[in-house]
């Protein structure tokens, strides 16, 4: 008997699975997709039932050849990419390549990379799910049609290099519309009144005004607030109502992809992309000492809340042994998956609940430990009883001496009776959460008890605008509106930042000028594509293709026929921002004869004089909190221009920061920013300068490139040779927010 071949996506996954299957199996990795639509052409025959033209992905030819060679000598080939649409598409493409080499090709899937799950999958192979593959193919073609047809329009009308996306553009629209809500918001003044009240035993407690007479307390100005405060101060006060009610707070269900991304963002400020990278590592396998590679969590792309009976029983046994019977519900807790979710997989959970975060801590890096802890704790907590507490609401009536309406002051508090699932896990809250946790323990209070006011404090407030989106709240919004799917959120959020349509400011998303103008153009010319409800409906249609209820070509035809007409109209009528100018109230400081206007060029937007070419004045600009435009004054570098002697300014461009002569446009001299360190290569003589990579990350390289290709991500420090090996400079490294000074030659380091 010969060997069988198992094909997965990643080398890490292959390594873990090989350990479980032993010598009777060879395990190879495809390293993701092997075929896709061509990169530089549409690759879809729209006039022939949307026939896709798949080609080998650049760099994958050797991998394809290796898989073919391995499959020729295998008794059977088991295709084991991830158990989702993308995985099914990878399996389909591999099968197409191998079908001449081997007739015994099977599809296997598993929700977790454990020995039991893998061996069971091998024992129960199936055929490729054509409907699932067609759903992925329809999504890929749909996104290609939108991106490749609209993007060239943006190149013509705005600038080259821009892109539009069926889902990403809707996500940017949400950020743009929220920003406009923030800028248009007009704060409204209101006042609250807090009273410090004394009990007969001199104990004091705070209460807040909730009603004036029979109406809700609504005070809009200081004069009224002071008048009300004065009336309460002189009023007789007595407890008139005490309500005690037992309350329960149930645990949250186990994680699905979107909820894991949100919770990791709330707790640790992880981006969605960072969360998914770490989750992939935990899923594919972590080296646990002598035990070898172990998959620690189940598959991390899921929107199902289902847990297997075996895993639930394991959690219940763990809870009973660790926390006692009082923390174990009588029956397992079942969570209902929302309508339309794909229930083929389980929720995200640990593969072995006895591998606690503390047990595996020595084998994990910080990110892996944090994320695994979240998943482990949430899984345990979801099978534990609710928190039980007594909530108390006390109303105090203030009767004014002047015969005016009564005032009702309210005191609230709660007493924990049973901590339930919170012994393991507490949920984080969004920064815009309106929930309040009032866990004050109240002193003994009885109805009819007289109270005395110690102080009455009027407090001025202003209503606040809707908060800008964070990673967590934008994912929540996308999920609630049915835009995209959990597996796509990380890519969406990364893409809209990489394309410079949005940026983060204090952890919250703001649209850039570019993102705003592109959104406006697309909404104006493609209202259907940018419509939230339409985008959500498209997601439902893709799900129906997967369920076998819709023919994928019919779905694309229904989309493309009206889209083609809209596209033709947009080519003729879409506004051309290259020729447009947005006027400002800033007078040109060169000619003084016209106000500067915002213009759009190949490197972005800038201020320019509308009298060009008679006046060639340009300037960078910035907007304040309210959107007002002002000239962005360049930082002076302290260096002089070698051509005209004027000051050199630090400016930013498409390729990063650079020095530019302040005499522009009369003197257009520019040069890179030196860091004050010579290139360490022998006999080079070049200077190290600051540059920007394609992914907008700063690095430092030799000024003599390409003659010298020395480069480093770490910032060289002038006049700081290594004290250990005498290398010419130490460098500052910043990784995940941690700074370190190190020598790149001998490893010497200092903590900052």
C-alpha positions as CSV (number, residue, x, y, z in Angstrom):
1,X,0.0,0.0,0.0
2,X,1.4,3.4,-1.0
3,X,1.0,6.8,0.6
4,X,-1.9,9.2,0.4
5,X,-1.5,12.9,-0.2
6,X,-3.2,15.6,1.9
7,X,-3.2,19.2,0.5
8,X,-3.8,22.1,2.8
9,X,-3.3,25.9,2.4
10,X,-0.5,26.7,4.8
11,X,2.9,25.2,5.8
12,X,2.0,25.6,9.5
13,X,-1.2,23.7,9.0
14,X,0.6,21.0,7.0
15,X,3.1,20.6,9.8
16,X,0.5,20.1,12.5
17,X,-1.6,17.6,10.3
18,X,1.5,15.6,9.3
19,X,2.2,14.9,13.0
20,X,-1.3,13.5,13.4
21,X,-1.4,11.3,10.2
22,X,2.1,9.7,10.4
23,X,4.2,8.0,7.7
24,X,1.3,6.8,5.6
25,X,0.5,10.3,4.4
26,X,2.4,13.1,2.7
27,X,1.1,16.6,3.5
28,X,1.7,19.5,1.1
29,X,0.7,23.2,1.2
30,X,-0.8,25.1,-1.7
31,X,0.1,28.4,0.2
32,X,-3.4,29.8,-0.4
33,X,-5.1,30.1,-3.8
34,X,-3.2,28.7,-6.8
35,X,-5.4,30.3,-9.5
36,X,-7.4,33.5,-9.8
37,X,-8.6,36.0,-12.4
38,X,-5.8,37.7,-14.3
39,X,-4.3,40.7,-12.5
40,X,-4.1,43.1,-15.4
41,X,-7.3,42.5,-17.3
42,X,-11.0,41.9,-16.6
43,X,-10.8,38.1,-17.0
44,X,-14.6,37.7,-17.3
45,X,-16.4,37.1,-20.6
46,X,-19.5,39.1,-19.8
47,X,-21.1,38.1,-23.2
48,X,-20.6,34.4,-22.6
49,X,-22.5,33.8,-19.3
50,X,-19.7,35.5,-17.3
51,X,-17.2,32.8,-18.1
52,X,-14.2,33.4,-15.8
53,X,-10.7,33.1,-17.3
54,X,-8.6,31.7,-14.5
55,X,-4.8,31.8,-14.6
56,X,-2.0,30.6,-12.3
57,X,-1.2,33.2,-9.7
58,X,2.3,34.6,-10.3
59,X,4.8,32.6,-8.3
60,X,2.6,29.5,-8.0
61,X,3.8,27.6,-11.0
62,X,6.4,25.6,-9.0
63,X,3.8,24.8,-6.3
64,X,1.3,23.6,-8.9
65,X,4.0,21.4,-10.5
66,X,5.0,20.0,-7.1
67,X,1.4,19.1,-6.3
68,X,1.0,17.4,-9.6
69,X,4.2,15.4,-9.2
70,X,3.2,14.3,-5.6
71,X,-0.3,13.3,-6.7
72,X,0.9,11.0,-9.5
73,X,2.3,8.5,-7.0
74,X,-0.4,8.9,-4.3
75,X,-3.0,6.2,-3.7
76,X,-5.5,9.0,-3.0
77,X,-5.5,12.8,-2.8
78,X,-7.4,14.5,0.0
79,X,-8.0,18.2,-0.5
80,X,-8.2,19.9,3.0
81,X,-8.3,23.7,2.6
82,X,-10.4,25.6,5.1
83,X,-14.1,24.7,5.5
84,X,-15.6,27.8,3.9
85,X,-16.3,29.2,0.4
86,X,-12.7,30.3,-0.2
87,X,-11.4,26.9,0.9
88,X,-13.9,25.2,-1.4
89,X,-12.6,27.3,-4.3
90,X,-9.0,26.5,-3.5
91,X,-10.0,22.8,-3.5
92,X,-11.8,23.1,-6.8
93,X,-8.9,24.8,-8.6
94,X,-6.4,22.2,-7.2
95,X,-8.7,19.4,-8.3
96,X,-8.8,20.8,-11.9
97,X,-5.1,20.8,-12.0
98,X,-4.6,17.3,-10.6
99,X,-7.5,15.4,-12.2
100,X,-5.2,14.0,-15.0
101,X,-2.6,13.0,-12.5
102,X,-4.9,11.1,-10.1
103,X,-8.5,9.9,-10.4
104,X,-8.9,9.4,-6.6
105,X,-9.4,13.0,-5.5
106,X,-11.6,13.7,-2.4
107,X,-12.6,16.7,-0.3
108,X,-12.2,16.6,3.5
109,X,-13.0,19.3,6.0
110,X,-12.5,19.7,9.8
111,X,-13.5,22.4,12.2
112,X,-10.5,22.0,14.4
113,X,-7.0,20.7,13.8
114,X,-6.9,17.9,16.3
115,X,-6.0,14.2,15.7
116,X,-9.6,13.1,16.2
117,X,-11.0,15.7,13.8
118,X,-8.4,15.0,11.1
119,X,-8.6,11.2,11.2
120,X,-12.4,11.4,11.2
121,X,-12.3,13.6,8.1
122,X,-10.0,11.2,6.3
123,X,-12.5,8.4,7.1
124,X,-15.5,10.4,5.8
125,X,-14.4,12.1,2.6
126,X,-16.9,13.8,0.2
127,X,-17.0,15.5,-3.2
128,X,-16.4,19.2,-3.7
129,X,-19.4,21.3,-2.9
130,X,-20.1,22.8,-6.3
131,X,-22.7,25.3,-4.9
132,X,-20.3,26.6,-2.3
133,X,-17.6,27.0,-5.0
134,X,-20.1,28.8,-7.3
135,X,-21.0,31.2,-4.5
136,X,-17.3,32.1,-4.1
137,X,-16.9,32.4,-7.9
138,X,-19.9,34.7,-8.1
139,X,-18.6,36.9,-5.4
140,X,-15.2,37.0,-7.1
141,X,-16.6,37.9,-10.5
142,X,-19.0,40.4,-8.9
143,X,-16.2,42.2,-7.1
144,X,-14.1,42.1,-10.3
145,X,-16.8,43.7,-12.4
146,X,-17.3,46.5,-10.0
147,X,-13.6,47.1,-9.3
148,X,-12.3,46.8,-12.9
149,X,-15.2,48.8,-14.4
150,X,-15.4,51.7,-11.9
151,X,-11.7,52.1,-10.9
152,X,-10.6,53.4,-14.4
153,X,-13.3,56.0,-14.2
154,X,-11.8,57.3,-10.9
155,X,-8.3,57.3,-12.6
156,X,-9.8,59.6,-15.4
157,X,-11.8,61.8,-13.1
158,X,-9.7,62.0,-9.9
159,X,-6.3,60.4,-10.1
160,X,-4.5,57.2,-11.0
161,X,-4.2,54.4,-8.6
162,X,-7.6,54.8,-7.0
163,X,-10.0,51.8,-6.6
164,X,-13.6,51.2,-6.0
165,X,-15.0,48.1,-4.3
166,X,-18.5,46.7,-4.0
167,X,-18.3,46.4,-0.2
168,X,-15.3,48.7,0.6
169,X,-16.9,51.7,-1.0
170,X,-20.1,51.2,1.1
171,X,-18.0,51.0,4.2
172,X,-16.2,54.3,3.3
173,X,-19.7,55.8,2.8
174,X,-20.7,54.9,6.3
175,X,-17.6,56.7,7.7
176,X,-18.2,59.7,5.4
177,X,-21.8,60.0,6.5
178,X,-21.0,59.7,10.1
179,X,-18.4,62.4,9.8
180,X,-21.0,64.7,8.2
181,X,-23.3,64.0,11.1
182,X,-20.6,64.9,13.5
183,X,-19.7,68.2,11.7
184,X,-23.3,69.2,11.3
185,X,-24.2,68.5,14.9
186,X,-25.3,71.5,16.9
187,X,-24.9,71.0,20.7
188,X,-27.9,71.6,22.9
189,X,-27.4,72.8,26.4
190,X,-29.1,70.9,29.2
191,X,-28.7,70.8,33.0
192,X,-28.9,68.0,35.6
193,X,-29.2,68.4,39.3
194,X,-27.5,66.2,41.8
195,X,-28.4,66.3,45.5
196,X,-26.3,65.1,48.5
197,X,-28.8,63.9,51.0
198,X,-28.3,63.0,54.7
199,X,-30.1,60.2,56.5
200,X,-31.1,60.5,60.2
201,X,-27.8,58.6,61.1
202,X,-25.8,61.3,59.2
203,X,-25.0,58.8,56.4
204,X,-25.0,60.7,53.1
205,X,-26.0,59.5,49.6
206,X,-26.4,61.1,46.2
207,X,-29.7,61.4,44.3
208,X,-30.5,62.9,40.9
209,X,-33.5,64.9,39.8
210,X,-35.8,62.8,37.5
211,X,-39.2,64.6,37.6
212,X,-40.7,68.0,38.1
213,X,-44.3,67.4,39.0
214,X,-45.6,64.7,36.7
215,X,-43.2,65.6,33.9
216,X,-39.7,64.3,33.1
217,X,-37.1,66.8,34.4
218,X,-35.8,68.8,31.4
219,X,-33.9,71.9,32.2
220,X,-32.3,73.9,29.4
221,X,-30.8,76.9,31.0
222,X,-28.8,78.0,34.0
223,X,-31.5,80.4,35.5
224,X,-34.0,77.5,35.6
225,X,-31.5,75.2,37.1
226,X,-30.6,77.6,39.9
227,X,-34.2,78.2,40.6
228,X,-35.0,74.5,40.8
229,X,-31.9,73.9,43.0
230,X,-33.0,76.6,45.4
231,X,-36.5,75.2,45.7
232,X,-35.1,71.7,46.4
233,X,-32.7,73.1,49.0
234,X,-35.5,74.5,51.1
235,X,-38.0,71.7,50.5
236,X,-38.9,68.9,52.9
237,X,-37.5,65.6,51.7
238,X,-38.9,62.1,52.4
239,X,-38.6,58.6,50.9
240,X,-41.8,57.9,49.1
241,X,-41.1,54.7,47.1
242,X,-38.6,51.8,47.4
243,X,-38.6,49.2,44.7
244,X,-36.4,46.1,45.0
245,X,-36.2,43.6,42.2
246,X,-34.0,40.7,41.6
247,X,-32.2,41.0,38.2
248,X,-30.2,38.6,36.1
249,X,-27.5,39.2,33.5
250,X,-26.9,36.2,31.2
251,X,-23.5,35.3,29.8
252,X,-22.8,36.2,26.2
253,X,-22.7,33.4,23.6
254,X,-19.4,31.9,22.3
255,X,-17.5,33.9,19.8
256,X,-18.3,34.2,16.1
257,X,-15.8,36.0,13.8
258,X,-17.3,39.5,14.0
259,X,-17.8,39.4,17.8
260,X,-14.2,38.2,18.3
261,X,-12.9,41.1,16.2
262,X,-15.1,43.5,18.2
263,X,-14.1,42.2,21.6
264,X,-10.4,42.1,20.7
265,X,-10.6,45.7,19.6
266,X,-12.4,46.8,22.8
267,X,-10.0,45.0,25.2
268,X,-6.7,45.3,23.4
269,X,-7.1,47.8,20.5
270,X,-6.4,45.0,18.0
271,X,-7.3,45.8,14.5
272,X,-9.5,43.2,12.8
273,X,-6.6,42.2,10.6
274,X,-4.4,41.6,13.6
275,X,-7.0,39.6,15.3
276,X,-7.5,37.3,12.3
277,X,-3.7,36.8,11.8
278,X,-3.3,35.7,15.4
279,X,-6.5,33.5,15.3
280,X,-5.1,31.8,12.2
281,X,-1.9,31.0,14.1
282,X,-3.9,29.5,17.0
283,X,-6.0,27.5,14.6
284,X,-3.2,26.1,12.5
285,X,-1.0,25.0,15.4
286,X,1.3,26.2,18.2
287,X,4.4,24.3,19.3
288,X,3.7,23.1,22.8
289,X,7.1,21.8,23.8
290,X,7.5,18.0,23.6
291,X,3.9,17.6,22.5
292,X,4.6,19.4,19.2
293,X,2.3,21.5,17.2
294,X,-1.3,21.7,18.5
295,X,-4.3,23.5,17.0
296,X,-5.6,25.5,20.0
297,X,-8.9,26.8,18.6
298,X,-11.5,25.8,16.1
299,X,-11.9,27.4,12.7
300,X,-12.0,31.2,13.2
301,X,-14.2,32.2,10.2
302,X,-17.7,31.4,11.3
303,X,-21.0,33.1,12.1
304,X,-22.5,30.0,13.9
305,X,-23.1,30.0,17.7
306,X,-23.4,26.2,17.7
307,X,-21.0,24.2,20.0
308,X,-20.6,20.4,19.7
309,X,-22.2,18.3,22.4
310,X,-18.7,16.9,23.2
311,X,-17.2,20.3,23.7
312,X,-20.1,21.5,25.8
313,X,-19.8,18.5,28.1
314,X,-16.1,19.0,28.4
315,X,-16.7,22.7,29.5
316,X,-19.3,21.6,32.0
317,X,-17.0,19.1,33.5
318,X,-14.2,21.7,33.8
319,X,-16.6,24.2,35.4
320,X,-17.8,21.6,38.0
321,X,-14.3,20.6,38.9
322,X,-12.9,24.1,39.0
323,X,-15.7,26.3,40.4
324,X,-18.1,23.8,42.0
325,X,-21.6,22.6,41.3
326,X,-23.2,26.0,42.2
327,X,-21.5,27.4,39.0
328,X,-22.9,24.7,36.8
329,X,-26.4,25.1,35.2
330,X,-28.7,22.1,35.5
331,X,-28.7,21.8,31.7
332,X,-26.3,22.8,28.9
333,X,-26.9,26.2,27.5
334,X,-27.9,26.4,23.8
335,X,-27.5,29.5,21.7
336,X,-29.6,30.2,18.7
337,X,-27.7,31.2,15.5
338,X,-29.3,34.1,13.7
339,X,-31.3,33.6,10.5
340,X,-29.1,33.4,7.4
341,X,-25.9,32.4,9.2
342,X,-23.9,29.6,7.9
343,X,-24.2,26.8,10.5
344,X,-21.8,24.3,9.0
345,X,-19.1,25.2,11.6
346,X,-19.1,25.6,15.3
347,X,-18.5,28.8,17.1
348,X,-14.9,29.7,17.9
349,X,-13.8,27.7,20.9
350,X,-10.7,26.0,22.4
351,X,-10.0,22.6,21.0
352,X,-9.2,21.4,24.5
353,X,-10.7,23.2,27.4
354,X,-8.1,21.8,29.9
355,X,-5.4,23.8,28.0
356,X,-6.1,26.9,30.1
357,X,-4.4,30.2,29.2
358,X,-2.0,29.7,32.1
359,X,-1.0,26.2,30.9
360,X,-0.1,27.4,27.3
361,X,1.2,30.8,28.3
362,X,4.9,29.8,28.1
363,X,4.4,28.8,24.4
364,X,2.5,31.9,23.2
365,X,3.6,35.4,22.4
366,X,1.7,38.3,23.9
367,X,-0.9,38.6,21.1
368,X,-1.6,34.9,21.0
369,X,-2.0,34.8,24.8
370,X,-4.4,37.7,24.8
371,X,-6.6,36.3,22.1
372,X,-6.5,32.7,23.3
373,X,-7.5,34.0,26.8
374,X,-10.5,35.8,25.4
375,X,-11.7,32.8,23.5
376,X,-11.1,30.4,26.3
377,X,-12.8,32.6,28.9
378,X,-15.8,33.4,26.7
379,X,-16.3,29.7,26.0
380,X,-16.2,28.7,29.6
381,X,-18.4,31.6,30.7
382,X,-21.1,30.8,28.0
383,X,-21.9,27.5,29.9
384,X,-22.1,29.1,33.3
385,X,-25.1,30.6,35.2
386,X,-26.2,34.3,35.1
387,X,-25.1,37.0,37.5
388,X,-27.8,37.6,40.1
389,X,-28.2,40.9,41.9
390,X,-30.8,42.9,43.7
391,X,-31.5,46.2,42.0
392,X,-33.0,48.9,44.2
393,X,-34.7,52.1,43.1
394,X,-35.5,54.7,45.7
395,X,-37.6,57.8,45.0
396,X,-37.4,60.8,47.3
397,X,-40.1,63.5,47.1
398,X,-39.1,67.1,47.7
399,X,-42.0,69.3,48.6
400,X,-41.1,73.0,48.1
401,X,-42.1,75.5,50.8
402,X,-43.4,77.9,48.1
403,X,-46.2,75.6,47.1
404,X,-44.7,74.8,43.7
405,X,-44.7,71.3,42.0
406,X,-43.1,68.4,43.8
407,X,-39.6,67.3,42.7
408,X,-38.7,63.6,42.5
409,X,-35.1,62.6,43.2
410,X,-33.9,59.1,42.5
411,X,-31.3,56.9,44.2
412,X,-30.3,53.7,42.5
413,X,-28.0,50.9,43.6
414,X,-27.5,47.1,43.4
415,X,-26.2,44.3,45.5
416,X,-24.5,41.3,43.9
417,X,-26.1,38.1,45.2
418,X,-24.2,35.6,42.9
419,X,-21.3,36.4,40.6
420,X,-22.1,33.6,38.1
421,X,-20.1,33.6,34.9
422,X,-18.2,36.8,35.9
423,X,-15.8,34.7,38.0
424,X,-14.3,33.8,34.5
425,X,-15.2,36.6,32.1
426,X,-16.5,40.2,31.9
427,X,-17.5,41.7,28.5
428,X,-15.8,45.0,27.5
429,X,-18.0,47.9,26.4
430,X,-17.9,50.1,23.3
431,X,-16.8,53.6,24.0
432,X,-20.1,54.9,22.9
433,X,-22.1,52.5,25.1
434,X,-24.9,54.1,27.0
435,X,-25.1,51.2,29.6
436,X,-24.5,52.1,33.2
437,X,-23.4,49.8,35.9
438,X,-24.6,51.1,39.2
439,X,-23.3,48.7,41.8
440,X,-23.6,51.0,44.8
441,X,-24.6,49.3,48.0
442,X,-27.3,51.5,49.5
443,X,-27.6,52.2,53.3
444,X,-30.9,51.1,55.0
445,X,-33.8,53.2,53.8
446,X,-37.5,53.0,54.7
447,X,-40.6,54.6,53.1
448,X,-41.5,57.8,55.0
449,X,-37.9,58.4,56.2
450,X,-37.1,62.1,56.3
451,X,-33.9,63.3,54.7
452,X,-31.9,66.5,54.8
453,X,-30.2,68.1,51.9
454,X,-26.5,68.8,52.4
455,X,-25.9,70.3,49.0
456,X,-27.7,70.7,45.7
457,X,-25.5,70.9,42.6
458,X,-26.7,72.1,39.2
459,X,-24.5,70.7,36.4
460,X,-24.2,72.1,32.9
461,X,-24.1,69.6,30.0
462,X,-24.2,69.7,26.2
463,X,-25.5,67.0,23.9
464,X,-22.8,65.2,22.1
465,X,-22.6,64.3,18.4
466,X,-22.8,60.7,17.3
467,X,-19.3,59.1,17.9
468,X,-17.0,58.4,15.1
469,X,-16.6,54.7,14.4
470,X,-13.9,52.6,16.0
471,X,-12.8,49.2,14.6
472,X,-15.3,47.5,16.9
473,X,-18.3,49.8,16.2
474,X,-17.7,49.9,12.4
475,X,-17.6,46.1,12.3
476,X,-20.8,46.0,14.4
477,X,-22.4,48.4,11.9
478,X,-21.4,46.4,8.9
479,X,-22.7,43.2,10.6
480,X,-26.0,44.8,11.6
481,X,-26.6,46.1,8.1
482,X,-25.6,42.9,6.4
483,X,-22.7,44.4,4.5
484,X,-20.0,41.9,3.7
485,X,-19.5,38.8,5.8
486,X,-17.5,38.2,9.0
487,X,-14.6,36.6,7.0
488,X,-14.3,39.9,4.9
489,X,-14.4,42.5,7.7
490,X,-10.6,42.5,8.3
491,X,-9.9,42.9,4.6
492,X,-12.4,45.7,4.3
493,X,-11.0,47.7,7.2
494,X,-7.4,47.3,6.0
495,X,-8.2,48.2,2.4
496,X,-10.0,51.4,3.1
497,X,-7.0,52.6,5.1
498,X,-4.4,51.4,2.7
499,X,-6.2,53.2,-0.1
500,X,-6.2,56.4,2.1
501,X,-9.9,56.7,2.0
502,X,-10.1,56.8,5.8
503,X,-7.6,57.3,8.5
504,X,-7.5,56.7,12.3
505,X,-7.4,59.5,14.7
506,X,-7.3,58.5,18.3
507,X,-8.5,55.0,17.4
508,X,-11.5,56.4,15.5
509,X,-12.1,56.5,11.8
510,X,-12.3,59.8,9.9
511,X,-12.7,60.1,6.1
512,X,-9.8,61.7,4.2
513,X,-10.5,64.4,1.7
514,X,-10.0,61.8,-1.0
515,X,-12.4,59.4,0.6
516,X,-15.1,62.0,0.9
517,X,-14.8,63.2,-2.7
518,X,-14.6,59.7,-4.2
519,X,-17.7,58.7,-2.1
520,X,-19.6,61.7,-3.3
521,X,-18.8,60.9,-6.9
522,X,-19.8,57.2,-6.6
523,X,-23.0,58.0,-4.7
524,X,-23.9,60.5,-7.4
525,X,-23.1,58.2,-10.4
526,X,-23.7,54.7,-8.9
527,X,-26.4,55.2,-6.3
528,X,-27.5,51.5,-6.5
529,X,-24.0,50.1,-6.0
530,X,-23.4,52.4,-3.0
531,X,-26.8,51.6,-1.5
532,X,-26.5,49.8,1.9
533,X,-29.7,47.8,1.4
534,X,-28.7,46.8,-2.1
535,X,-25.3,45.6,-0.9
536,X,-26.9,43.6,1.9
537,X,-29.3,42.0,-0.7
538,X,-26.3,40.9,-2.8
539,X,-24.9,39.1,0.2
540,X,-28.2,37.3,0.7
541,X,-28.1,36.3,-3.0
542,X,-24.6,34.9,-2.6
543,X,-25.9,32.8,0.3
544,X,-28.8,31.5,-1.8
545,X,-26.3,30.4,-4.5
546,X,-24.4,28.5,-1.8
547,X,-27.7,26.9,-0.7
548,X,-28.4,25.8,-4.3
549,X,-31.4,28.1,-4.6
550,X,-30.1,30.6,-7.2
551,X,-28.1,30.0,-10.4
552,X,-25.0,32.1,-10.2
553,X,-25.1,33.4,-13.8
554,X,-28.7,34.6,-13.3
555,X,-27.7,36.6,-10.3
556,X,-24.8,38.2,-12.1
557,X,-27.0,38.9,-15.2
558,X,-29.6,40.7,-13.0
559,X,-26.8,42.9,-11.5
560,X,-24.8,43.6,-14.7
561,X,-27.5,44.6,-17.1
562,X,-28.5,47.8,-15.3
563,X,-24.9,48.3,-14.0
564,X,-23.6,48.5,-17.6
565,X,-26.1,51.2,-18.5
566,X,-25.1,53.2,-15.4
567,X,-21.5,52.8,-16.2
568,X,-22.0,54.2,-19.7
569,X,-23.8,57.2,-18.3
570,X,-21.1,57.8,-15.7
571,X,-18.3,57.8,-18.3
572,X,-20.1,60.8,-20.0
573,X,-21.5,62.7,-17.0
574,X,-19.3,62.0,-13.9
575,X,-17.8,65.2,-12.6
576,X,-14.1,65.6,-13.4
577,X,-12.2,66.6,-10.3
578,X,-9.0,67.1,-12.2
579,X,-10.6,70.2,-13.7
580,X,-12.7,71.3,-10.7
581,X,-11.7,73.7,-7.9
582,X,-13.3,74.1,-4.5
583,X,-13.0,77.7,-3.4
584,X,-11.8,78.7,0.1
585,X,-11.7,82.0,1.9
586,X,-7.9,82.0,2.1
587,X,-6.4,84.9,0.1
588,X,-3.4,83.9,-2.0
589,X,-0.3,85.1,-0.2
590,X,1.7,85.4,-3.4
591,X,-0.4,87.5,-5.7
592,X,-3.1,88.7,-3.3
593,X,-5.6,88.8,-6.2
594,X,-7.7,85.7,-5.6
595,X,-8.7,83.2,-2.9
596,X,-6.9,79.9,-3.0
597,X,-8.9,76.8,-4.1
598,X,-8.6,73.1,-3.3
599,X,-7.5,71.2,-6.4
600,X,-6.7,67.6,-7.1
601,X,-3.5,66.3,-8.6
602,X,-1.7,63.0,-9.0
603,X,-0.4,63.2,-5.5
604,X,-3.6,64.2,-3.8
605,X,-5.4,67.4,-3.0
606,X,-3.7,70.8,-2.4
607,X,-4.3,74.5,-2.3
608,X,-3.6,76.4,-5.5
609,X,-4.1,79.8,-6.9
610,X,-7.0,79.9,-9.5
611,X,-4.9,82.4,-11.5
612,X,-2.5,79.6,-12.6
613,X,-0.4,79.8,-14.7
614,X,-0.1,83.6,-14.0
615,X,0.3,82.7,-10.3
616,X,1.8,79.3,-9.5
617,X,1.3,79.5,-5.7
618,X,0.5,76.1,-4.0
619,X,0.3,75.0,-0.4
620,X,-0.6,72.0,1.7
621,X,-3.7,72.4,3.9
622,X,-5.4,70.9,6.8
623,X,-8.9,71.0,8.3
624,X,-9.9,71.6,11.9
625,X,-12.5,69.8,14.0
626,X,-15.3,71.6,12.1
627,X,-13.9,71.1,8.6
628,X,-12.5,74.6,8.2
629,X,-9.6,74.8,5.8
630,X,-6.3,76.4,6.7
631,X,-2.8,76.4,5.3
632,X,-0.6,73.7,6.8
633,X,2.6,75.5,7.7
634,X,5.7,73.4,6.8
635,X,8.2,72.5,9.5
636,X,11.6,74.2,9.1
637,X,14.4,71.7,8.9
638,X,17.2,74.1,10.0
639,X,19.1,73.4,6.7
640,X,19.6,75.8,3.8
641,X,19.0,75.2,0.1
642,X,22.3,74.6,-1.7
643,X,21.0,76.3,-4.8
644,X,19.5,79.5,-3.5
645,X,20.3,79.7,0.2
646,X,16.7,79.9,1.4
647,X,15.4,77.7,4.3
648,X,14.6,74.1,3.5
649,X,11.2,72.9,4.7
650,X,10.0,69.4,5.7
651,X,7.1,68.4,3.4
652,X,5.1,65.2,2.8
653,X,4.4,63.6,-0.6
654,X,3.4,60.4,-2.2
655,X,6.7,58.7,-1.2
656,X,7.0,60.1,2.3
657,X,8.7,63.1,3.8
658,X,11.3,65.2,2.0
659,X,13.1,68.5,2.2
660,X,11.9,71.2,-0.2
661,X,13.1,74.8,-0.8
662,X,10.9,77.5,0.8
663,X,11.5,79.5,-2.4
664,X,9.2,77.3,-4.5
665,X,8.2,77.8,-7.3
666,X,11.1,80.1,-8.1
667,X,13.4,77.3,-6.7
668,X,12.1,73.8,-7.0
669,X,15.1,72.1,-5.2
670,X,14.3,69.0,-3.1
671,X,16.3,66.3,-1.4
672,X,15.7,63.4,0.9
673,X,15.8,63.8,4.7
674,X,19.1,62.6,6.1
675,X,19.2,61.0,9.6
676,X,22.8,62.1,10.4
677,X,24.3,58.6,10.0
678,X,26.7,57.3,7.3
679,X,26.0,54.1,5.5
680,X,27.7,51.3,7.4
681,X,28.8,49.4,4.2
682,X,32.6,49.5,3.7
683,X,33.8,52.2,1.3
684,X,30.3,53.3,0.5
685,X,30.3,56.9,1.8
686,X,26.6,57.4,1.3
687,X,24.2,58.8,3.9
688,X,21.2,57.0,5.4
689,X,18.0,58.8,4.5
690,X,14.3,58.4,5.4
691,X,12.0,56.7,2.9
692,X,8.5,55.3,2.6
693,X,7.6,51.8,1.5
694,X,4.8,50.9,-0.8
695,X,2.7,50.0,2.3
696,X,3.4,53.5,3.7
697,X,5.9,52.3,6.3
698,X,9.0,54.4,7.1
699,X,12.4,52.8,6.5
700,X,16.0,54.0,6.1
701,X,18.2,53.3,3.2
702,X,21.5,54.4,1.6
703,X,21.4,57.6,-0.5
704,X,23.5,55.8,-3.1
705,X,20.7,53.3,-4.0
706,X,20.7,51.4,-6.4
707,X,24.5,51.3,-6.3
708,X,24.2,50.5,-2.6
709,X,21.1,48.6,-1.4
710,X,21.6,48.8,2.4
711,X,18.3,49.4,4.2
712,X,16.8,49.0,7.7
713,X,13.3,49.3,9.3
714,X,14.9,50.6,12.5
715,X,15.7,54.3,12.9
716,X,19.5,54.9,13.0
717,X,20.6,57.1,15.9
718,X,23.4,59.6,15.2
719,X,26.5,59.7,17.4
720,X,25.5,56.4,19.1
721,X,28.0,53.6,18.2
722,X,27.5,50.2,19.8
723,X,29.3,50.0,23.2
724,X,29.6,46.2,22.8
725,X,30.9,45.7,19.3
726,X,31.7,49.3,18.1
727,X,29.3,49.0,15.1
728,X,28.9,52.6,13.7
729,X,25.4,53.2,15.1
730,X,22.6,51.9,17.4
731,X,19.0,52.0,16.1
732,X,15.6,52.5,17.6
733,X,13.1,49.7,17.0
734,X,9.4,50.1,17.5
735,X,7.4,46.9,17.5
736,X,3.8,46.7,18.7
737,X,4.1,49.9,20.6
738,X,7.3,48.9,22.4
739,X,10.5,50.8,21.9
740,X,14.0,49.4,22.1
741,X,17.5,50.6,21.2
742,X,19.6,47.9,19.7
743,X,22.6,46.9,17.7
744,X,21.7,45.2,14.4
745,X,25.1,43.4,14.4
746,X,25.7,41.9,17.8
747,X,22.3,42.1,19.4
748,X,23.1,44.5,22.1
749,X,20.0,46.2,23.4
750,X,18.7,48.9,25.8
751,X,15.1,49.3,26.8
752,X,13.6,52.8,26.3
